[in-house]
Every structure is written in structure tokens, then in C-alpha cells.
Amino acid sequence: MITSILLYESHCFDPYRNLAVEQVLLESVKEGQCILYLWQNENTVVIGRNQNPWKECATSLLEEEGGKLARRLSGGGAVFHDLGNLNYSFITDAGDAEKLSIETFTRPVVKALADLGLQAEASGRNDILVNGKKVSGTAQRLAGGRILHHGTLLFDSDMEMVSGAL
């Protein structure tokens, strides 16, 4: 049972620092706590823990544009982060991991978007759509009795860079 929710907001746009903070939060969350971590990265391709960067992104274009390449703790596909993208991480003790679902974590995001007047819905295995268009992909990592669920939330990304970098 969650007894408290802690909000952490990063004011740093460095992907290596933000992903390191996410890992520290995952390792330090206490039983009954839920952490919501909000963060942004500047011009970064973030790949899943098992991905090959040379197959997932245009590394030369990323380098030319001064972008960064980072690997996250969870699996899933490659994503492009810029300042038109908000990243969110829910971190909590897993309790009965069998009862946890992706919906547990996408539901509050869909509700928050709906509260802003947007027509939002969860779709497929791990996506969130607004007006039928994908604005969020999510991934999870279970480690040491804790769960990390994180996602992207596109609101004003450079779509040319998104498609070019991936």
C-alpha cells in the first residue's frame, strides 16, 4: 500500500545525470513510497538496455547535431528526447508484482491529460494516444523488489529530428 508520494523535478537537461538520478531513486525508494520523477533531456537518443545503438539510431547525424546517446535501465525501443518532450518516472516498491500492470501507471497520465482537456487514451501494450496519435511510449524495469515505470510525453518535439535521429 502506497502511503506517500514524493515528487522530484529535475532542472538539468543532461541525460546521463537524469538517468543516474532515476537509478538512485529506484535503489532508494522505501516501502510504501511512490516517487514521481519529472525530467527532460536535450537532443538525446535513449535506447533500451538490450539495443544496439548502430541499428537503432543515426549515430553520425546525432553527433553532427551535438546530440547524445544514452542507455536506460529498462528494455523497449529507442526514443528521441528534446526539450519538447517531458519524461516521467514512477518508482515504487513492487509488492505483489503479479498484480502490477502497465495500466496502473498509464492511467494517471491519461487522466492528467484528460483533465487538461485532451482526448487521451491508453493503447496497445504501452502507448498513450491523444486524438488518435501517439504521444507517449512507456517501459518498465523490475529490480530488487521495486518497479520503475517510465515514459515519454511529446508536446512540442522537433519531429524532423525525431525521425532523422531514429
N, C-alpha and C positions, 0 to 999 in steps of 0.2 A: 504494500500500500504506500502510495506517494504521500509524504507528509509535508514536503516543502518543494517549491520550485525556485531555482536560482537563475537569474538572467545575467549572462555575460555578453558584453558587446565589445568587439574589437574595433579599435580605431586605427589599426595598422593594415596595410594592403599587401603585405609580404606573405606569399603563400607558404613559405617554409615555416615562418613563425606561427601563422594561423593554424596550420596543420599540426604543429608541435603542441600548441595550446590545446587543440582538440584532443590529442592523445593524453596529455596531462590530465585534462578534465575526465576523460574516460577512466584513467587509472585511479583517480581520487574521489569519484562520486561515492557518497555514503549511502548506506541502505535507507530507503525511504525518500531519498532526494531525487529530483529530476532537474537536470540542468538544460537550459535553452541557451545555446551559444549562437550569436549572430555575427557574421563576418563577411568581408569582401576581399577579393584578390584582384590585383591589377594585371591584365593581359597574361593569363596563365592557362595552360592546358594541364588539367589534373586527370591522371589516369588511375584506373583501378589497380589493386595490389598485384594482379597477375597479368597485366597487359604489357605488351611490347611497344614502347614509345615510337619506334620507327614504323610500325604498322598502323598506329592509331592517330598519328598527327604529322603535320608537315613541319618537321623539326627545323628545316632551313628557313622557312617563312617565319616561324616563331622567333628564331634567332635574329633574322633581319629586322623584325618589328620590335625587338627589345623585350620580347615576352619570355616567360619562364615555363619550365616543365616541372611538375611535381607529382609524386605518387601518394595516394591516400591509403588509409588503413583498410578500407572496405573494397569489395570487388565492384563489378559493374563496369559500365562503359566510360569512355573518355568524355570530358566536358570542358568547355571553354568558360573561363571566368573573366569578367571585366567589371568595371565599376557600375555597369548597368545590370548587374546580377547580384542578388543577395543570397548568401549561403546560410543555411540554418542547420543546427545540430541539436538533436535531442539525445541526452545521455542519462541513463538511469540504471539502477540495478535490474537485472533481468527477471528476478523472481522465478516464476514458472515460465520458462522460455517457450514452452509449447503453446501457451495461451497468448503470447505476443504475436501481433501481426503487423504488417506494414500499415494497415488501415489505422491501427492505434495511433500512429504518428502522422499520417497524412490527413486524418480527419480534422485536427485543429488548424492545419494550414488551409484546408479547403474552407473551413468555417471563417477564418480570418479574412480570406479573400472575398467570401460571400458578404461578410459584414462591411466590406469596402464597396459593395455594390456590384461585384464582378460575378459572372456566371461561371462558377468553378465546380469541378468535379474530379474525383479520383478516377483513373482509367488504367486498364491493363494491370500489369503486375506492380508497377512502381512509378507511374506518371501522374501528374496533375495537369488538367486542361482548363483553360479559360476560353470561353466562346469556341470550344472545339479545337483549340490549338494548344500544343504542349508548351507549358511554361516552367515545368519542374520535373526533374528526374530524381530518384532517390536511391540510396543504397544503405545497407546495414552491415554491422560487424558485431558479433557476439564474442566477448573475451572476458575471462575471469569472472563470470557471473554478472557481467554488465553488458548493456547493449548501447551501441552507438547507431543512431539513425540520422542520416544527414541528406540534405538535398540542395538543389539549386532553385532559384526563383528568378526567372528572367523578367525584367520590367523595362529595360531600355538598352539592351546589349547591342553591340555593333555586329549585326547579323552577317555582314560581309567577312568580318574577321572570324566569327564563329565557324562559318562554313569553310573558310580558307585554311584555318588552323587545324581543323579536324579531318 
